[in-house]
Amino acid sequence: MLDASARQSDDDSNLNVPVALDFLHASAPWDTAMRLAVGTTPEPVPFEKERREMIEVQLRRRGIRDERVLEAMFQVPRHEFVPPAFLKAAYEDRPLPIGQSETISQPYIVAAMTLAARVEAGDKALEVGTGSGYQAAILAYLGAKLYTVERNLQLAEAARERLARLKFAGIEVIGGDGSEGYPPAAPYQIILVTAAAPDVPPFLLEELAEGGRMVIPVGDLFHQDLLLILKHHQQVARRVLDPCQFVPLIGKGGWPERGGPLL
């Protein structure tokens, strides 16, 4: 996805601030947090060094300082969401292929989208483009009730099994055209789109609740802007967050499956 290396903050005052150990709390969906909650000795955190470097160098240095978002990014085991061949690269500052011509986004982009969405516990959220399930896990960790739609049925099933194995609750994985949204559960306080559309799909605007937030990359097939869409009194406001480059959103509200550069 986006190479955000150019977005480093001039403020380096927080570079040596360690990630707080209270990130490991009882609501975390894996055993380390539960052992800490009852006062027993935890097992070593897999890839702990890499996780802390991701937080401090890739996120905090670039202006992601919301402690809830940083906690979620530290706690959710990104290495569980990448193919085995890329295990050692899981926490690196880049997107990684997950098969089926899709990718897991760069950590900074996942954190930036999550921060812009202002996730609160109990928010009903729609994710368009499940991929490996990593962004879904971040949203669920923060307490969202999530519906996530993936057009590739193999990826959808793999994500469903992975999220269940890792004990993430409150996530429904749906196979289908996410560019049309998911009307049965609408409206949503949050909509996150993890693929690039030529414009904001009208289906998604209709499903965004009053006061809702949508984060979506919009542009051509090679360059997009990450947008924050706000809906208030049936009026829609747009704010540009970052330049980016995502895989295309395929479907009725996105790009055609065949034709032009997508062949």
SVG drawing of the C-alpha trace seen along z (x, -y; Angstrom):
<svg xmlns="http://www.w3.org/2000/svg" viewBox="-31 -19 46 41">
<polyline fill="none" stroke="black" stroke-width="0.4" points="0.0,0.0 1.2,-3.5 4.9,-4.1 4.5,-6.7 8.2,-7.1 8.0,-10.8 5.4,-11.5 7.8,-11.4 7.1,-14.1 9.7,-16.8 8.8,-16.1 11.2,-13.4 10.5,-14.0 8.6,-10.7 11.1,-8.4 12.5,-6.9 9.2,-6.6 8.6,-2.8 5.3,-1.2 3.4,-0.9 3.2,2.6 -0.4,1.9 -1.1,2.4 -1.5,6.1 -4.9,6.0 -7.7,8.4 -9.7,7.6 -7.0,8.7 -8.1,11.7 -5.0,13.9 -3.5,15.7 -0.7,13.4 -3.1,10.6 -5.2,13.0 -2.2,14.3 -1.2,10.7 -4.7,9.9 -4.6,12.6 -1.1,11.8 0.8,14.8 4.0,14.7 3.3,14.3 5.0,16.2 7.3,14.2 5.4,12.0 6.2,13.3 8.1,10.7 8.1,8.3 11.1,6.3 9.7,5.9 6.3,4.9 7.9,2.2 10.0,0.9 6.8,0.7 5.0,-1.3 7.9,-3.8 9.4,-4.2 6.6,-3.6 3.7,-5.0 4.5,-7.3 7.3,-9.1 4.8,-9.7 2.2,-11.3 0.1,-8.3 -0.1,-8.9 -3.5,-7.7 -2.8,-5.2 -5.8,-3.0 -4.7,-2.7 -1.1,-2.0 -2.2,0.6 -4.3,2.4 -1.4,2.3 0.9,3.7 -1.4,6.4 -2.9,7.8 -0.4,10.4 0.3,9.1 2.5,12.1 -0.6,14.3 -2.1,12.5 0.7,12.9 1.8,16.0 4.5,18.1 7.0,17.0 6.7,13.4 6.6,14.2 9.9,12.4 8.7,9.3 5.4,9.1 6.2,5.9 8.2,4.2 7.2,0.8 5.6,2.1 2.6,3.9 2.9,7.6 1.2,9.9 -1.4,12.4 -2.3,14.1 -5.1,13.7 -3.6,10.4 -4.3,8.8 -2.1,7.3 -2.0,6.7 -1.6,2.9 1.5,1.3 1.2,0.8 1.1,-3.0 -1.9,-2.9 -3.8,-0.5 -3.2,-2.7 -4.0,-6.0 -7.3,-4.6 -8.2,-3.3 -7.3,-6.6 -9.4,-8.6 -12.4,-6.3 -12.4,-7.2 -13.5,-3.8 -15.5,-3.5 -16.7,-0.4 -20.0,0.6 -19.7,-1.2 -21.2,0.8 -18.6,0.9 -18.5,2.1 -15.2,3.1 -15.0,3.4 -12.1,5.8 -11.4,8.3 -8.1,9.6 -6.4,11.6 -8.5,10.1 -5.9,7.9 -7.7,4.6 -10.9,6.4 -8.9,7.7 -7.8,4.2 -11.3,2.8 -12.7,5.7 -9.9,5.2 -11.1,1.6 -14.7,2.9 -16.4,2.4 -19.2,4.8 -17.9,5.5 -19.3,6.7 -16.5,7.3 -17.1,8.2 -14.6,9.9 -15.3,10.7 -12.7,13.5 -14.4,16.4 -11.1,18.2 -9.7,15.3 -13.0,14.7 -13.1,18.3 -9.4,18.2 -10.0,14.9 -13.0,16.3 -11.1,19.3 -8.1,17.2 -10.1,14.7 -12.0,17.6 -8.7,19.3 -7.3,16.2 -10.5,15.7 -11.6,12.3 -15.3,11.9 -17.9,9.6 -16.8,10.1 -19.0,11.4 -17.2,12.3 -19.3,12.1 -18.4,13.2 -19.6,10.8 -19.3,7.5 -18.4,5.1 -18.5,2.0 -22.3,2.4 -22.0,2.4 -24.0,4.7 -27.6,3.4 -28.9,6.0 -26.9,4.5 -26.9,0.8 -26.6,-1.9 -23.0,-1.9 -21.1,-4.4 -17.9,-3.5 -17.1,-2.3 -13.5,-1.4 -12.7,-0.6 -9.3,1.2 -9.2,0.9 -9.2,-2.1 -12.4,-3.3 -12.7,-5.8 -15.1,-7.8 -17.0,-7.2 -19.6,-4.5 -23.1,-5.8 -24.1,-2.5 -21.7,-3.1 -22.8,-6.7 -26.4,-5.5 -25.3,-3.0 -23.3,-5.5 -25.2,-6.6 -25.8,-10.1 -22.6,-11.3 -20.8,-8.4 -17.2,-8.3 -16.0,-6.6 -12.3,-6.2 -11.7,-5.3 -8.9,-5.6 -10.2,-7.4 -8.4,-8.1 -7.2,-6.4 -5.6,-2.9 -2.1,-4.2 -2.5,-7.2 -5.2,-7.9 -5.9,-10.1 -7.1,-8.6 -10.3,-10.4 -12.3,-10.9 -16.0,-11.2 -18.2,-12.7 -22.0,-12.6 -23.9,-15.3 -27.6,-16.3 -27.5,-14.4 -24.6,-16.6 -21.3,-15.0 -17.9,-16.5 -14.6,-15.2 -11.1,-15.6 -7.9,-14.5 -5.7,-12.5 -2.8,-11.1 -1.6,-10.2 -1.7,-6.5 -1.7,-3.5 -4.1,-0.6 -5.2,2.3 -8.4,1.5 -11.9,2.0 -13.6,4.4 -17.4,4.3 -20.5,2.3 -19.3,-0.6 -15.7,-0.4 -13.7,0.8 -14.8,3.4 -13.4,6.9 -12.0,7.0 -10.9,4.3 -8.2,1.7 -5.3,1.9 -6.9,4.5 -6.5,7.3"/>
</svg>
